Amino acid sequence: MSKNPYKEERDNFDELMAAYQELRSGNSISYIDEEGFERIIEYFSENEKFNEAFEAVEFALSQFSYSSSLLTQKADVLVSLKRFEEALFTLDKALIFDSQDPLIYIIRTDALLALDREEEATELLKEALEKFDGIEKVNLLFELADIYDDYEMFDSVFDCLRMILRIDSGNEEALYKICFWTDYTGRNEEGIRLHQDLIEENPFNELAWFNLGASYQGLKLYEKAIDAYQYAVAINEKFDYAYRNMGDAFIKLKKYKEAIEVLERVLELSVPESVIYEAIGHCYNKLKKYPQARFKYKKASHLNQEDSQLHYKIACTYMSEQKWDNAIKSLLIALKFHVMQPEYNLAIGKCYLQTGEYDEAILHLSNVVKARPKNANGWSELLNCLFYSKQFEDGYEYASHAYEVTGGKPIFLFYKVAFLLETGQSKQAILYLEYALSLSPNLIKLLIEINPAILQNQQVIDLIARHKKKSSRKK
């Protein structure tokens, strides 16, 4: 046996090419058999030297004119040269000599598709499927699936892949693809049945277990999905995508400790990704372990420095710990990316409100109500800021405007009451308060929270008491 079979093969091919060049020049009596010509043509095609490939196949056919395989190669080269009609004519000749070569149908399909004759291509492959079994049928089904994909007939793509797996249950390409198409078409119930059958045939088919888990996950059956993923990683303990999906399922079940454990395993097995660090940070945040959450968010941010959401999430961990200055620093970074983003402006407005920097708070909260004028939350925070900064007259005007643009939400009547009381307009305030209590009595808590001193106002106390008596009588 040769110590270097690759070198030997290379030397043999060099000799073959040299013989071919001699034959072309007419200066040799060397002989190249049909298989030798096929290797030469294949070499030129693989290196995208299609004109040279065409010359080689024409030369070969001058000596082996009845060779179906050479005619098929010629058609393949013609397709690469975009000479599609000639390719179809050549395949007609090849078919005469060998009707059992599936490659003829595949190349013919490529030519028909290039000529925008999709229906003919589809029908051709459907007819061919009746003639072949095993690997040949699998290859044709892959071709047919690609056509259906181009046609946007996605259910048919799923059907082709399912047929492939019925023939070859361990076909990795089909297993990878059908996982996507099961989710995309929403055919999760069929995906479950299919993969259960595949697992029954081969219990150690890790991809089938993974796909089964994905199908369960598509139906929000997270416990069953986790069970399937656990089988997958029992077979292949380095199956990082199974751990990744398992982590997502644990998060959906609010089992954050378990999610952290499996997502950390993903980081061990694959190149660290921002999305994984972010998911772990989310889990720690839900567990109220804010320093750990922040650490993971920062890890994610180092890998994806232009993701403003990560800086916002870091800020939220600081806000949860009432570390307002630190939160502001992170939010200012986020705002560099998206200066008018309502979520960021709302958060930094709340922070500035807590630090007593009312002008800055008003500036950012005004951005929120400009972007989302019908959203009550932004208006409420702005009105809080105006109240605490003692801008009562402006506050009343803003509360009136908020009431109008939000479609008459009762919360803003209570804000109007608060501002009117501070400006000494008690009579009007009591009228608004009576109306507000008739609409949404529970919101009196908001008024008391903004200004506990109103409980020293006898008129307010009497009105609240009368309203409670009315409510109790109705019950």
Secondary structure, 3 states (H helix, E strand, C coil): CCCCHHHHHHHHHHHHHHHHHHHHHCCCCCCCCHHHHHHHHHHHHHCCCHHHHHHHHHHHHHHCCCCHHHHHHHHHHHHHCCCHHHHHHHHHHHHHHCCCCHHHHHHHHHHHHHCCCHHHHHHHHHHHHCCCCHHHHHHHHHHHHHHHHHHCCHHHHHHHHHHHHHHCCCCHHHHHHHHHHHHHHCCHHHHHHHHHHHHHHCCCCHHHHHHHHHHHHHCCCHHHHHHHHHHHHHHCCCCHHHHHHHHHHHHHCCCHHHHHHHHHHHHHHCCCCHHHHHHHHHHHHHCCCHHHHHHHHHHHHHHCCCCHHHHHHHHHHHHHCCCHHHHHHHHHHHHHHCCCCHHHHHHHHHHHHHHCCHHHHHHHHHHHHHHCCCCHHHHHHHHHHHHHCCCHHHHHHHHHHHHHHCCCCCHHHHHHHHHHHHCCCHHHHHHHHHHHHHHCHHHHHHHHHHCHHHHHCHHHHHHHHHHHHHHHHHC
